[in-house]
Amino acid sequence: MPEAAKILSYVPAVIRKSKSLGVYADYYVMDALSGEMVRKRTRLTNLLKRFPAGRQRQLAAQRFVEELNAKLSGGWTPLMETEDARLYTRLSDLREVFLKRKQVEGVRPATMQSYSSITNLFVRWCEDTGRHKKTSGTFLRVDAVCYMDSIVDKGNSNRSYDNTLKTLKVFWTWALEHCYCRENPFAGLKPLPKEKKRRILIDPQTRAKMAEYLEVVCPQMLTVCMLVYSSAMRPKEIANIQIRDIDLQRRCIVVRDEVAKNKKSRCASLTPALVARLEPFAGLPGHYYLFGSNQQIRPGEKRVALSNFRKKWDRLREVLQMPQEMQLYSLRDTGITDLTCCMPASTS
């Protein structure tokens, strides 16, 4: 087999004749799964019977071969029309099908967002490294290992690495179940060890400086900090607060089950100071998010991105020269610790 044929990924069809097959088109195509050229032969006997013997049959055979070669030059292969057709699905197309199916299954919005983001980064990496030419059936374990190595090389945390690995295992398990691949290339790859928490409590003096700075620069971010500290709410829960969730009479915020970490709804209590900060928003439409997608994260129809909280916190930490170990979540640890210290000792 000429090397040029492998570069072209096919050998043009020619007309041949034999006693067993009669008149047929003889050609080769590249099997993307094995990397080898496969010989294909298409019998033309029945087609040619429609034409009178002689010159007309020769012309009909020639036209068939010309049309066949045009299809081959355009990237078509007869292997796509076999029972293994799904193995030749492009990775970008596979992602779209996967997301549509998961949307139909009713996956939680937060999970859908994670699926979309992580698979998008994966497909973009495939494009950047030339692997976009691979199909769902030719993406191998070595490719999966290379991708996870790239996650480490970027300096991502162990948690980010593990989340990526978990999502891609789900993605390829789904592809395997639906016959888009013959094995899950990410199966067997182990997650990294969980990192120890690197958070420290935030002292009263630092908290006072934070409040003074945020009250001027971004009052809504100060409200976020107060909810983390006083109401023991997680940043993700705070980002999903809608006006209808706030009950000022009962002095609480309803944390809905679909946004709660343990999937169970609860009521987060509000201090008088928080009630005063939330009162001006009581008349807004119930579907509005308390923290919107605008620069000052004021209420709006679209919720704030968690990355916005992180950016504002990083800026705060930079301005006040706070140590790296003081994180937004540190306020929750601090609030719980302060509450515990203030509880009266048991008299039993």
C-alpha positions in Angstrom: 0.0 0.0 0.0 1.6 3.3 -1.0 2.4 5.7 1.8 0.7 8.5 -0.1 -2.6 6.6 0.2 -2.4 6.7 4.0 -1.9 10.5 3.9 -4.9 10.9 1.7 -6.9 8.5 4.0 -8.3 6.7 0.9 -7.3 5.2 -2.4 -9.6 6.4 -5.2 -12.0 3.8 -6.6 -11.4 2.1 -9.9 -13.6 -0.3 -12.0 -12.6 -3.9 -11.9 -14.2 -7.1 -13.1 -14.0 -10.7 -11.9 -15.9 -14.0 -12.4 -17.1 -14.1 -8.7 -18.1 -10.4 -8.3 -18.8 -9.3 -11.8 -18.2 -5.5 -12.3 -17.3 -3.7 -9.1 -15.7 -0.5 -7.7 -12.5 -1.3 -5.9 -11.1 1.2 -3.3 -9.4 1.6 0.1 -10.4 3.8 3.1 -8.7 4.6 6.3 -10.2 2.9 9.4 -9.7 5.6 12.1 -10.1 3.1 14.9 -7.3 0.8 13.8 -5.2 3.3 11.8 -5.1 0.8 8.9 -6.3 1.0 5.3 -9.4 -1.2 4.6 -10.3 -2.5 1.2 -13.9 -2.0 0.1 -15.6 -3.4 -3.0 -19.0 -2.3 -4.3 -20.7 -4.6 -6.8 -22.2 -2.8 -9.8 -23.9 -5.7 -11.5 -27.4 -4.8 -10.5 -26.9 -1.1 -11.3 -25.6 -1.8 -14.8 -28.5 -4.1 -15.6 -30.6 -1.0 -15.9 -28.6 0.1 -19.0 -28.2 -1.5 -22.4 -25.0 -3.5 -22.8 -22.0 -1.8 -24.3 -21.1 1.9 -24.1 -24.0 3.0 -21.8 -23.0 0.5 -19.1 -19.4 1.7 -19.3 -20.5 5.3 -18.9 -22.9 4.4 -16.0 -20.0 2.6 -14.2 -17.7 5.5 -14.8 -20.3 8.0 -13.4 -20.7 5.9 -10.3 -17.0 5.8 -9.6 -16.6 9.5 -10.2 -19.4 10.3 -7.7 -17.9 7.8 -5.2 -14.5 9.4 -5.4 -16.1 12.8 -4.9 -17.7 11.6 -1.7 -14.4 10.1 -0.5 -12.5 13.3 -1.2 -15.1 15.2 0.9 -14.3 13.0 3.9 -17.1 10.4 3.6 -16.3 6.8 4.4 -18.6 3.7 4.1 -17.5 2.8 7.6 -19.7 5.6 8.9 -22.7 3.7 7.7 -22.0 0.5 9.5 -23.1 -0.6 13.0 -20.0 1.3 14.4 -21.0 4.6 12.9 -21.2 6.3 16.3 -17.5 5.6 16.9 -16.7 8.2 14.3 -18.5 11.0 16.1 -16.4 14.2 16.4 -15.6 15.1 20.0 -17.3 18.5 19.8 -20.5 16.9 18.4 -20.4 14.3 21.2 -20.3 17.0 23.8 -23.4 18.7 22.3 -25.3 15.4 22.3 -24.2 14.7 25.9 -25.3 18.1 27.2 -28.7 17.9 25.4 -29.4 14.5 26.9 -28.4 15.6 30.4 -30.7 18.7 30.0 -33.6 16.4 29.1 -32.8 14.2 32.1 -33.4 17.2 34.3 -29.9 17.6 35.8 -29.6 20.4 38.3 -28.6 23.8 36.7 -25.4 23.9 38.8 -24.4 20.5 37.6 -25.2 21.3 34.0 -23.1 24.4 34.3 -20.2 22.3 35.6 -20.7 19.7 32.8 -20.7 22.4 30.2 -17.7 24.3 31.5 -15.4 21.2 32.0 -16.3 19.5 28.7 -15.8 22.8 26.9 -12.3 23.2 28.3 -11.7 19.5 27.3 -12.8 20.0 23.7 -10.8 23.3 23.4 -7.7 21.4 24.6 -8.3 18.8 22.0 -8.4 21.5 19.3 -5.3 23.2 20.6 -3.3 19.9 20.6 -4.6 18.7 17.3 -6.7 16.0 18.8 -9.9 17.5 17.4 -9.3 15.2 14.4 -9.8 12.2 16.7 -13.3 10.7 16.9 -15.1 9.4 20.0 -13.8 5.9 19.1 -10.2 6.9 18.7 -9.7 9.0 21.8 -7.4 6.7 23.8 -6.3 6.3 27.4 -2.9 8.0 26.6 -4.9 11.0 25.4 -6.8 11.1 28.7 -3.6 10.9 30.7 -2.1 13.7 28.7 -5.1 15.9 29.4 -5.1 15.3 33.1 -1.3 16.0 33.1 -2.1 19.3 31.5 -4.5 20.1 34.4 -1.6 19.5 36.8 0.8 21.6 34.7 -1.6 24.6 34.9 -1.1 24.6 38.7 -4.8 23.8 39.5 -5.6 22.5 42.9 -6.2 18.9 43.7 -9.9 19.6 44.1 -10.1 21.2 40.7 -8.2 18.2 39.2 -10.6 15.7 40.9 -13.7 17.6 39.8 -12.4 17.6 36.2 -11.7 13.9 36.4 -15.1 13.1 37.9 -17.0 15.0 35.2 -15.0 13.5 32.3 -15.6 10.0 33.8 -19.3 10.7 33.7 -19.0 12.1 30.1 -17.2 9.0 28.8 -19.2 6.5 30.8 -22.3 8.0 29.1 -20.5 7.8 25.7 -19.7 4.1 26.3 -23.3 3.3 27.3 -24.5 4.9 24.1 -22.0 3.1 21.8 -19.9 6.2 21.0 -16.7 4.5 22.2 -15.5 1.0 23.1 -14.0 1.9 26.4 -13.9 4.8 28.8 -10.4 6.4 28.4 -10.6 8.0 31.8 -11.6 4.8 33.7 -9.0 3.8 36.2 -7.4 7.2 36.5 -7.2 7.9 40.2 -8.1 11.2 41.9 -5.4 13.2 43.8 -5.3 13.2 47.6 -7.6 15.7 49.2 -5.7 18.8 50.2 -5.7 19.9 53.8 -7.7 23.0 54.5 -5.6 26.1 54.5 -7.9 28.5 56.2 -7.4 30.5 59.4 -9.8 32.4 61.5 -10.2 36.2 61.0 -9.6 38.3 64.0 -12.0 41.1 65.1 -9.5 43.9 64.1 -9.2 42.6 60.5 -13.0 42.1 60.3 -13.4 45.8 61.3 -11.1 46.9 58.6 -12.9 44.7 56.1 -16.2 46.3 57.0 -14.9 49.8 56.7 -13.3 49.2 53.3 -16.3 47.3 51.8 -18.9 49.7 53.0 -17.3 52.3 50.7 -16.1 50.2 47.8 -18.9 47.5 47.5 -21.6 47.5 50.2 -23.2 44.3 48.7 -19.9 42.4 49.2 -20.0 43.4 52.9 -23.5 41.9 53.0 -22.1 38.7 51.5 -19.4 38.6 54.2 -22.0 39.2 57.0 -24.1 36.3 55.7 -21.1 34.0 55.7 -20.1 35.1 59.2 -23.4 35.6 61.0 -25.7 33.2 59.1 -23.2 30.5 58.4 -24.2 30.5 54.7 -21.9 29.1 52.0 -20.9 31.4 49.1 -22.8 29.1 46.6 -26.0 29.3 48.7 -25.6 33.1 49.0 -25.2 33.5 45.2 -28.6 31.7 44.7 -30.6 33.8 47.2 -33.7 35.2 45.6 -35.9 38.0 47.1 -38.7 35.5 47.7 -36.3 33.5 49.9 -36.0 36.4 52.4 -38.4 36.5 55.3 -37.7 39.6 57.3 -40.6 39.0 59.7 -39.1 35.7 60.8 -35.6 37.1 60.4 -34.4 34.3 58.2 -33.5 33.3 54.7 -34.8 30.0 53.2 -31.9 28.0 51.7 -33.7 25.9 49.1 -32.9 22.2 48.8 -31.6 22.5 45.3 -28.9 24.9 46.3 -28.1 23.5 49.8 -24.9 21.4 50.1 -26.7 18.5 51.7 -29.8 18.9 49.4 -32.0 19.6 52.4 -33.7 23.0 52.8 -33.1 25.0 56.0 -33.6 28.5 57.4 -30.5 30.7 58.0 -31.1 33.2 60.7 -30.5 36.9 60.2 -29.0 39.3 62.7 -30.7 42.7 63.2 -27.8 44.3 61.3 -28.5 42.0 58.3 -32.3 42.7 58.5 -31.5 46.4 58.2 -29.3 45.9 55.2 -31.9 43.7 53.4 -35.0 45.8 54.1 -34.5 48.2 51.1 -34.8 45.2 48.7 -38.1 43.9 50.2 -40.2 45.5 47.4 -38.3 44.0 44.5 -39.8 41.2 42.3 -39.5 37.8 44.1 -37.6 36.1 41.2 -34.8 38.7 41.4 -31.5 37.5 42.9 -30.2 39.3 45.9 -26.8 39.4 44.3 -26.9 40.1 40.6 -24.5 39.8 37.7 -23.6 43.5 37.7 -20.3 45.1 38.9 -21.7 46.1 42.3 -23.6 42.8 42.5 -26.8 44.6 43.3 -30.1 42.7 42.9 -31.0 41.6 39.4 -32.7 38.9 37.2 -29.4 37.1 36.6 -27.4 35.8 39.6 -23.8 36.7 40.4 -21.1 34.3 39.3 -19.1 32.7 42.2 -16.0 33.9 40.5 -17.2 37.5 41.2 -17.1 36.8 44.9 -13.6 35.4 44.6 -12.3 38.4 42.6 -13.7 40.9 45.1 -12.3 38.9 48.0 -8.9 38.6 46.4 -8.9 42.4 45.9 -9.9 42.9 49.5 -7.2 40.6 50.7 -4.6 42.5 48.6 -5.6 46.0 49.7 -5.7 45.0 53.4 -2.6 42.8 53.1 -4.4 39.8 54.6 -2.6 36.5 54.5 -3.5 33.9 51.8 -5.0 31.6 54.5 -7.7 34.2 55.2 -10.4 33.1 52.7 -14.0 34.1 52.3 -15.0 30.7 53.8 -12.8 31.6 56.8 -15.6 33.9 57.9 -17.9 30.9 58.3 -15.3 29.1 60.4 -14.8 32.3 62.5 -18.6 32.8 63.0 -19.2 29.3 64.1 -16.1 29.4 66.5 -17.3 32.8 68.0 -20.8 31.4 68.5 -19.5 28.3 70.2 -17.3 30.4 72.5 -20.3 32.6 73.5 -22.5 29.7 74.4 -23.0 29.2 78.2 -21.4 26.2 79.8 -23.6 23.2 80.6 -24.9 23.2 84.2 -25.8 19.5 84.2 
